[in-house]
Amino acid sequence: MFSLARQRSTQVHPVDALPPLRLLAPLGLQHVLIAYSGMVTCPLLIGLGIGLPQQQIATLITANVFIGGVATLLQTLGIFNIGARLPLIMGSTFTGITPAIIVGGQGGLPAVFGATIVAGLLAWLAAPYFSKLLRFFPPLVTGTIIAIIGFSLLPSTSNLIAGSDPTAESYASPKRLLLAALTIVIVLVIERMAPPALRRIGILTGLVLGTLVAFPLGMTDFSSAGAAEAFGIVTPFSFGLPTFAIAAIVPMLVVQAVNMVETTGHVLAIGDITGKKIDERTIAGALRADGASAALAGVFNTFPIVTFSNNVGVVSITKIFSRFVVAIAGVFLVLMGLLPKLGAVIAALPGPVLGGVTLIMFGTVGVVGLKIAAQADLSNPRNIMVVAVAFGFGMMPTGAPQIYQNLPQSVQTILGSGIAAGGICAIVLNWILNRNRDQHPASPSGGATGVAPLDPGNPARGQDLARATDERDLTAERESTVGTPRSKAADTAKAKTNQP
């Protein structure tokens, strides 16, 4: 659609294609709606865990959304050698919640923010060296990590659908379950029956229609939006000047290391989905953006920043690869950080509606990972062992969150993140079991699109993929308006028949 003519004439990669301005806002908004709940939840849990008053928690949330937007712009548009220039949404990491609560409870928020600044700066310096580990991420490892990212997040959708308080009367009520199921059905119907233009904003449409259904069921409450302030400025060091203590810095360094592993996996996933070549420079740029964003987060009263996996699912489903769409989402997030009332409206969307949509998103990310891993020979017992054990360590914290509670805090931070534990396990096992065997490189290869693997260094793959998608959509639109187009062979045959 929007990118077809432009790609044919200029050969611009789909990631760098600029959609029409009329589409940028709705396409970017659906990224915001998917990411926003995570951006709100992280500072909310940390504030409640430390015991902060409601006003200070609101300050944390506003700052987190604002910095998430700034970091997204940095990652998508890039400045010098900072940023991957890929469609990646940025926000605070759940991996840092427990360390932040512990450090904040002992030394106060200035200690948390000071440690976040130091961890971010060190991550920025380490980025080019960490990116050289790309050879340890063949498709078997990359696909396994991406699958763990998606499937390990699936259980979290239950809190959105059923509710966060098991003692509440409405917890897991039939109405909530029905609304979530109906939202899923709406998205599926759009994918199956809607015209191509509507399918591209299917997630946003599902959220809007699901919310409209929730109104007569009495499951919407926008009163908090009315009470929110219309405008607010995020100021640096609102909680006082940062303090720097070794006891606070060490756990945040562990958190940042985990973030670097996650970001590497997300960048490789986006590369495979979009057909964009991923090299050491791209990985280093993404990690520099992570580090710079974390340092900035510490200055503006929020927590370590990482790429959001659920938005990888949005890119995979919609086939909208443009980084400028996600950049517009970053602009929205910055505005929401400055307009608390607007953020309160988004935060008030019904949980079951968000849960139904995120269930699709996380599941999609998991399936994309499996398709990438399938590029390796999964009939080989060694490869099966890598995937099986990595999944075991990756899913264990999901089923038993307290399994590592008696281990040192630094170990809990690593193993307690299923994504980090499973990813490290996949890397180490693959190195041990397959280090003398040839494997496909981790660069984009075609597994996520269901086509035969192509040359990993060929950036035209993404153009071919997007062109095929757009041509399919254009054909569908033609058929819906003027009937099935005739083939060239049929036209030639008819012309010969009509000749005298």
C-alpha positions as CSV (number, residue, x, y, z in Angstrom):
1,M,0.0,0.0,0.0
2,F,1.7,3.2,1.2
3,S,5.2,2.0,0.6
4,L,4.8,0.1,-2.7
5,A,5.3,3.0,-5.2
6,R,7.9,4.6,-3.1
7,Q,9.9,1.3,-2.8
8,R,9.7,0.6,-6.5
9,S,11.1,4.1,-7.4
10,T,13.7,4.6,-4.7
11,Q,14.3,1.1,-3.3
12,V,13.9,2.5,0.3
13,H,13.9,-0.3,2.9
14,P,10.5,-0.7,4.5
15,V,12.0,0.2,7.9
16,D,13.1,3.6,6.4
17,A,9.9,4.2,4.4
18,L,7.7,7.1,5.5
19,P,3.9,6.4,5.4
20,P,1.5,9.1,4.5
21,L,0.9,11.6,7.3
22,R,-2.8,10.6,7.6
23,L,-1.7,7.1,8.6
24,L,1.1,8.0,11.0
25,A,-1.1,9.0,13.9
26,P,-3.4,5.9,14.1
27,L,-0.5,3.5,13.4
28,G,1.6,5.1,16.1
29,L,-1.3,5.3,18.5
30,Q,-1.8,1.5,18.6
31,H,1.9,1.1,19.6
32,V,1.2,3.6,22.5
33,L,-1.9,1.7,23.7
34,I,0.0,-1.6,23.8
35,A,3.1,-0.2,25.6
36,Y,1.4,2.2,28.0
37,S,0.2,-0.3,30.6
38,G,3.7,-1.6,31.0
39,M,5.1,2.0,31.4
40,V,2.6,2.7,34.1
41,T,2.9,-0.6,36.0
42,C,6.6,-0.5,36.6
43,P,6.8,2.9,38.5
44,L,3.5,2.1,40.2
45,L,4.8,-1.2,41.7
46,I,8.1,0.4,42.7
47,G,6.3,3.3,44.4
48,L,3.9,1.0,46.2
49,G,6.8,-1.3,47.2
50,I,8.8,1.6,48.7
51,G,5.6,3.1,50.4
52,L,5.5,6.4,48.6
53,P,2.5,8.7,48.8
54,Q,0.1,8.8,45.8
55,Q,1.4,12.2,44.6
56,Q,5.0,11.0,44.4
57,I,3.9,7.8,42.6
58,A,2.1,10.0,40.0
59,T,5.4,11.9,39.5
60,L,7.2,8.6,38.9
61,I,4.6,7.5,36.3
62,T,4.6,10.8,34.5
63,A,8.4,10.8,34.3
64,N,8.5,7.2,33.1
65,V,6.1,7.9,30.2
66,F,8.0,11.0,29.2
67,I,11.4,9.4,29.3
68,G,10.0,6.3,27.5
69,G,9.0,8.7,24.7
70,V,12.4,10.4,24.5
71,A,14.1,7.0,24.5
72,T,11.9,5.7,21.7
73,L,12.8,8.8,19.6
74,L,16.4,8.2,20.3
75,Q,16.2,4.5,19.4
76,T,14.1,5.0,16.2
77,L,15.6,8.2,14.7
78,G,19.1,7.9,16.2
79,I,21.7,10.6,17.0
80,F,25.2,10.0,15.7
81,N,26.1,6.4,16.7
82,I,23.3,6.1,19.3
83,G,20.1,4.3,18.3
84,A,19.4,1.2,16.2
85,R,17.1,3.2,13.9
86,L,14.6,0.4,14.0
87,P,10.9,0.3,15.0
88,L,11.4,-0.3,18.7
89,I,9.4,1.1,21.6
90,M,11.4,1.9,24.8
91,G,10.2,1.8,28.4
92,S,11.2,0.8,32.0
93,T,12.1,-2.8,32.6
94,F,10.3,-5.1,35.0
95,T,13.7,-6.7,35.8
96,G,14.6,-3.6,37.9
97,I,11.5,-3.6,40.1
98,T,12.8,-5.7,42.9
99,P,16.3,-4.2,43.1
100,A,14.7,-0.7,42.9
101,I,12.4,-1.5,45.8
102,I,15.2,-2.9,47.9
103,V,17.6,-0.1,47.2
104,G,14.9,2.6,47.5
105,G,13.8,1.1,50.8
106,Q,17.3,1.3,52.3
107,G,18.8,4.4,50.7
108,G,15.8,6.3,49.2
109,L,15.0,7.1,45.6
110,P,18.2,9.3,45.2
111,A,20.2,6.1,45.6
112,V,18.1,4.3,43.0
113,F,18.5,7.2,40.5
114,G,22.2,7.5,41.1
115,A,22.7,3.8,40.5
116,T,20.6,4.1,37.4
117,I,22.8,6.9,36.0
118,V,26.0,5.0,36.6
119,A,24.6,1.8,35.2
120,G,23.4,3.6,32.1
121,L,26.8,5.3,31.4
122,L,28.7,2.1,31.9
123,A,26.3,0.3,29.5
124,W,26.8,3.0,26.9
125,L,30.6,2.6,27.2
126,A,30.3,-1.2,27.0
127,A,28.0,-1.3,24.0
128,P,30.6,-1.7,21.2
129,Y,32.2,-4.6,23.1
130,F,28.9,-6.4,23.9
131,S,27.9,-6.1,20.2
132,K,30.9,-8.3,19.2
133,L,29.1,-11.2,20.8
134,L,26.7,-11.4,17.9
135,R,28.3,-14.6,16.7
136,F,26.9,-16.3,19.8
137,F,23.3,-15.6,18.5
138,P,22.6,-18.0,15.6
139,P,18.9,-18.6,14.7
140,L,18.7,-21.5,17.2
141,V,19.6,-19.2,20.1
142,T,17.9,-16.1,18.8
143,G,14.6,-17.9,18.1
144,T,14.7,-19.6,21.5
145,I,15.2,-16.3,23.3
146,I,12.4,-14.6,21.3
147,A,10.0,-17.5,21.9
148,I,10.8,-17.3,25.7
149,I,10.2,-13.6,25.6
150,G,6.7,-14.0,24.1
151,F,5.5,-17.1,26.0
152,S,6.9,-16.1,29.4
153,L,4.9,-12.9,29.2
154,L,1.6,-14.6,28.3
155,P,0.6,-15.4,32.0
156,S,0.9,-11.7,32.8
157,T,-2.2,-11.1,30.6
158,S,-4.3,-12.9,33.2
159,N,-3.9,-9.9,35.6
160,L,-5.3,-7.6,33.0
161,I,-8.2,-9.9,32.2
162,A,-9.1,-11.2,35.6
163,G,-8.0,-8.3,37.7
164,S,-5.0,-7.7,40.0
165,D,-6.9,-8.3,43.3
166,P,-8.0,-12.0,43.8
167,T,-10.1,-10.9,46.8
168,A,-12.2,-8.5,44.8
169,E,-15.8,-9.5,44.0
170,S,-15.3,-8.8,40.3
171,Y,-12.1,-10.8,40.0
172,A,-12.3,-13.2,37.0
173,S,-16.0,-12.5,36.7
174,P,-17.8,-13.9,33.6
175,K,-18.2,-10.3,32.3
176,R,-14.4,-9.8,32.4
177,L,-13.7,-13.1,30.7
178,L,-16.4,-12.5,28.1
179,L,-15.1,-9.0,27.3
180,A,-11.5,-10.3,26.8
181,A,-12.7,-13.1,24.6
182,L,-14.9,-10.7,22.6
183,T,-11.9,-8.4,22.1
184,I,-9.8,-11.3,20.8
185,V,-12.7,-12.3,18.4
186,I,-12.9,-8.7,17.1
187,V,-9.2,-8.7,16.2
188,L,-9.5,-12.1,14.5
189,V,-12.5,-11.0,12.5
190,I,-10.7,-7.9,11.4
191,E,-7.7,-10.0,10.3
192,R,-10.0,-12.4,8.4
193,M,-12.6,-10.2,6.8
194,A,-11.6,-6.5,7.0
195,P,-10.0,-4.7,4.0
196,P,-6.2,-4.3,4.1
197,A,-6.3,-0.7,5.2
198,L,-8.3,-1.7,8.3
199,R,-6.2,-4.7,9.0
200,R,-3.2,-2.5,9.4
201,I,-4.8,-0.8,12.4
202,G,-6.5,-3.9,13.6
203,I,-5.1,-3.7,17.1
204,L,-6.2,-0.1,17.6
205,T,-9.6,-1.0,16.2
206,G,-9.9,-3.9,18.6
207,L,-9.1,-1.7,21.5
208,V,-11.6,0.9,20.5
209,L,-14.5,-1.5,19.8
210,G,-13.7,-3.5,22.9
211,T,-13.9,-0.3,25.0
212,L,-17.2,0.6,23.4
213,V,-18.6,-2.8,24.4
214,A,-17.3,-2.3,27.9
215,F,-19.4,0.8,28.4
216,P,-22.9,-0.8,28.7
217,L,-21.3,-3.6,30.8
218,G,-20.3,-0.9,33.4
219,M,-16.6,-1.9,33.0
220,T,-15.2,1.6,32.2
221,D,-14.2,4.2,34.7
222,F,-12.6,7.4,33.3
223,S,-13.2,9.4,36.5
224,S,-9.4,9.5,37.2
225,A,-8.9,11.3,33.8
226,G,-11.2,14.1,35.0
227,A,-9.2,14.5,38.2
228,A,-5.8,14.6,36.4
229,E,-4.0,17.8,35.8
230,A,-4.2,19.1,32.2
231,F,-0.5,20.0,32.0
232,G,2.7,19.1,33.9
233,I,6.4,19.5,33.4
234,V,8.9,16.7,34.2
235,T,11.8,18.3,36.1
236,P,15.1,16.7,36.8
237,F,16.0,15.5,40.4
238,S,12.5,16.0,41.8
239,F,13.4,13.7,44.7
240,G,16.7,15.4,45.4
241,L,20.3,15.1,44.0
242,P,21.3,11.5,43.3
243,T,23.6,9.6,45.7
244,F,26.1,7.0,44.6
245,A,26.6,3.9,46.8
246,I,28.3,0.7,45.7
247,A,25.5,-1.4,47.3
248,A,23.0,0.3,45.1
249,I,25.1,0.4,41.9
250,V,26.0,-3.3,41.8
251,P,22.4,-4.6,41.5
252,M,21.6,-2.0,38.9
253,L,24.6,-3.1,36.9
254,V,23.2,-6.6,36.9
255,V,19.8,-5.2,35.8
256,Q,21.5,-3.3,32.9
257,A,23.4,-6.4,31.8
258,V,20.1,-8.3,31.7
259,N,18.6,-5.5,29.7
260,M,21.4,-5.7,27.1
261,V,20.7,-9.4,26.5
262,E,17.0,-8.6,26.1
263,T,17.6,-5.7,23.8
264,T,19.9,-7.8,21.6
265,G,17.2,-10.4,21.3
266,H,14.6,-7.8,20.4
267,V,16.8,-6.2,17.8
268,L,17.5,-9.5,16.1
269,A,13.8,-10.3,16.2
270,I,12.9,-7.0,14.5
271,G,15.7,-7.6,12.0
272,D,14.2,-11.0,11.1
273,I,10.7,-9.7,10.9
274,T,11.5,-6.7,8.7
275,G,14.3,-8.2,6.7
276,K,16.7,-5.5,7.9
277,K,20.3,-6.6,8.1
278,I,21.5,-6.6,11.7
279,D,25.2,-6.2,12.2
280,E,27.5,-5.2,15.1
281,R,27.0,-1.5,14.4
282,T,23.2,-1.9,14.7
283,I,23.4,-3.8,18.0
284,A,26.0,-1.3,19.4
285,G,23.7,1.6,18.5
286,A,20.7,-0.1,20.2
287,L,22.7,-0.7,23.3
288,R,24.1,2.8,23.4
289,A,20.5,4.0,23.2
290,D,19.7,1.7,26.2
291,G,22.6,3.1,28.2
292,A,22.0,6.8,27.3
293,S,18.3,6.4,28.1
294,A,19.0,4.8,31.4
295,A,21.3,7.6,32.4
296,L,18.7,10.1,31.3
297,A,16.1,8.2,33.3
298,G,18.1,8.6,36.4
299,V,18.2,12.3,35.9
300,F,14.5,12.6,35.3
301,N,13.3,10.5,38.2
302,T,12.7,7.1,36.6
303,F,14.2,3.7,36.2
304,P,16.4,1.6,33.7
305,I,15.0,1.5,30.2
306,V,14.7,-1.4,27.8
307,T,13.0,-2.3,24.5
308,F,9.4,-3.6,24.8
309,S,8.8,-7.0,23.4
310,N,5.0,-6.7,23.1
311,N,5.5,-4.0,20.4
312,V,7.6,-6.4,18.5
313,G,4.4,-8.4,18.2
314,V,2.6,-5.3,16.8
315,V,5.2,-5.0,14.0
316,S,4.9,-8.7,13.2
317,I,1.1,-8.7,13.0
318,T,0.5,-5.4,11.2
319,K,3.5,-5.7,8.8
320,I,4.1,-2.0,9.3
321,F,7.9,-1.9,9.4
322,S,8.5,1.9,9.3
323,R,10.5,3.2,12.2
324,F,8.8,6.6,11.7
325,V,5.5,5.1,12.9
326,V,7.1,4.1,16.2
327,A,8.8,7.5,16.3
328,I,5.4,9.1,16.2
329,A,4.4,6.8,19.1
330,G,7.4,8.3,20.9
331,V,6.1,11.8,20.3
332,F,2.7,10.7,21.7
333,L,4.5,9.4,24.8
334,V,6.4,12.6,25.3
335,L,3.1,14.6,25.1
336,M,1.4,12.2,27.5
337,G,4.3,12.8,29.9
338,L,3.5,16.5,29.6
339,L,-0.3,16.1,29.6
340,P,-1.2,13.9,32.6
341,K,-4.9,14.0,31.7
342,L,-4.3,12.4,28.3
343,G,-2.2,9.7,30.0
344,A,-5.0,9.1,32.5
345,V,-7.5,8.4,29.7
346,I,-5.2,5.8,28.2
347,A,-4.6,4.2,31.6
348,A,-8.3,3.9,32.1
349,L,-8.9,1.5,29.2
350,P,-10.6,-1.7,30.5
351,G,-8.1,-4.3,31.7
352,P,-9.9,-7.2,29.9
353,V,-9.7,-5.3,26.6
354,L,-6.0,-4.7,27.0
355,G,-5.5,-8.3,28.2
356,G,-7.2,-9.7,25.1
357,V,-5.0,-7.7,22.8
358,T,-1.7,-8.4,24.6
359,L,-2.5,-12.1,24.6
360,I,-2.4,-12.0,20.9
361,M,0.7,-9.8,20.9
362,F,2.8,-12.0,23.2
363,G,1.6,-15.2,21.5
364,T,2.7,-13.8,18.2
365,V,6.2,-12.9,19.5
366,G,6.5,-16.5,20.8
367,V,5.5,-18.0,17.4
368,V,7.9,-15.7,15.6
369,G,10.7,-17.1,17.8
370,L,9.8,-20.7,17.1
371,K,9.8,-20.0,13.4
372,I,13.3,-18.5,13.6
373,A,14.6,-21.4,15.8
374,A,13.1,-23.8,13.2
375,Q,15.8,-22.7,10.8
376,A,18.1,-24.9,12.8
377,D,17.8,-28.7,12.5
378,L,15.4,-29.4,15.3
379,S,15.6,-33.2,14.6
380,N,19.1,-33.0,16.0
381,P,19.2,-34.1,19.7
382,R,21.7,-31.4,20.6
383,N,19.5,-28.6,19.2
384,I,16.4,-30.1,21.0
385,M,18.4,-30.1,24.2
386,V,19.3,-26.4,23.8
387,V,15.7,-25.4,23.3
388,A,14.3,-27.7,25.9
389,V,16.6,-26.7,28.8
390,A,16.5,-23.0,27.8
391,F,12.7,-23.1,27.9
392,G,12.8,-24.8,31.2
393,F,14.9,-22.1,32.8
394,G,12.9,-19.4,31.0
395,M,9.5,-20.5,32.1
396,M,10.4,-21.6,35.7
397,P,10.1,-18.1,37.2
398,T,6.7,-17.7,35.6
399,G,5.3,-20.8,37.2
400,A,7.2,-20.5,40.5
401,P,8.2,-16.8,41.1
402,Q,9.7,-17.5,44.5
403,I,11.9,-20.4,43.4
404,Y,15.2,-18.4,43.8
405,Q,14.2,-16.4,46.9
406,N,16.9,-18.0,49.1
407,L,19.8,-17.2,46.7
408,P,21.8,-13.9,46.8
409,Q,20.0,-10.9,45.4
410,S,22.3,-10.5,42.4
411,V,21.6,-14.1,41.4
412,Q,17.9,-13.6,41.9
413,T,18.0,-10.6,39.6
414,I,19.4,-12.8,36.8
415,L,17.6,-16.1,37.3
416,G,14.4,-14.4,38.4
417,S,14.0,-12.9,34.9
418,G,12.9,-15.8,32.7
419,I,14.0,-14.0,29.6
420,A,17.6,-13.5,31.0
421,A,17.9,-17.0,32.5
422,G,16.6,-18.7,29.4
423,G,18.6,-16.5,27.1
424,I,21.9,-17.1,28.9
425,C,21.1,-20.8,29.1
426,A,20.5,-21.0,25.3
427,I,23.8,-19.1,24.6
428,V,25.9,-21.3,26.9
429,L,24.4,-24.6,25.9
430,N,24.6,-23.8,22.2
431,W,28.3,-22.9,22.6
432,I,29.0,-26.1,24.5
433,L,27.1,-28.5,22.3
434,N,27.4,-26.9,18.8
435,R,30.6,-24.8,18.9
436,N,32.3,-27.1,16.3
437,R,29.3,-27.2,14.0
438,D,28.4,-24.7,11.2
439,Q,25.3,-22.7,11.9
440,H,23.4,-20.0,10.1
441,P,24.3,-16.5,11.3
442,A,21.9,-14.5,13.5
443,S,21.3,-11.9,10.8
444,P,17.9,-11.8,9.1
445,S,17.2,-15.0,7.3
446,G,13.6,-15.5,6.5
447,G,12.4,-17.8,9.2
448,A,10.0,-15.3,10.6
449,T,8.2,-14.8,7.3
450,G,7.7,-18.4,6.4
451,V,9.9,-18.2,3.2
452,A,13.2,-20.0,2.4
453,P,16.3,-18.6,4.1
454,L,18.0,-16.0,2.0
455,D,21.4,-14.4,2.0
456,P,21.8,-12.8,5.5
457,G,23.6,-9.9,4.0
458,N,21.0,-9.1,1.5
459,P,18.9,-6.1,2.6
460,A,16.6,-6.5,-0.4
461,R,14.8,-9.3,1.4
462,G,12.9,-6.9,3.5
463,Q,11.9,-4.9,0.4
464,D,10.7,-8.1,-1.3
465,L,8.7,-9.1,1.8
466,A,7.0,-5.7,2.1
467,R,6.5,-5.5,-1.6
468,A,4.8,-8.9,-1.7
469,T,2.6,-7.9,1.3
470,D,1.6,-4.6,-0.4
471,E,1.0,-6.3,-3.7
472,R,-1.2,-8.8,-2.0
473,D,-3.2,-6.0,-0.3
474,L,-3.5,-4.0,-3.5
475,T,-4.8,-7.1,-5.3
476,A,-7.3,-7.7,-2.5
477,E,-8.5,-4.1,-2.7
478,R,-8.9,-4.3,-6.5
479,E,-10.9,-7.5,-6.2
480,S,-13.2,-5.9,-3.7
481,T,-13.9,-3.0,-6.0
482,V,-13.7,-4.1,-9.6
483,G,-13.6,-7.9,-9.4
484,T,-10.8,-10.3,-10.0
485,P,-8.2,-8.9,-12.3
486,R,-7.4,-10.9,-15.5
487,S,-4.0,-12.4,-15.9
488,K,-1.6,-11.2,-18.5
489,A,-1.8,-14.5,-20.3
490,A,-5.6,-14.3,-20.5
491,D,-5.4,-10.8,-21.9
492,T,-2.9,-11.9,-24.6
493,A,-5.1,-14.9,-25.5
494,K,-8.2,-12.7,-25.9
495,A,-6.3,-10.2,-28.0
496,K,-5.2,-13.0,-30.4
497,T,-8.8,-14.3,-30.6
498,N,-10.1,-10.8,-31.6
499,Q,-7.5,-10.3,-34.3
500,P,-9.0,-10.4,-37.9
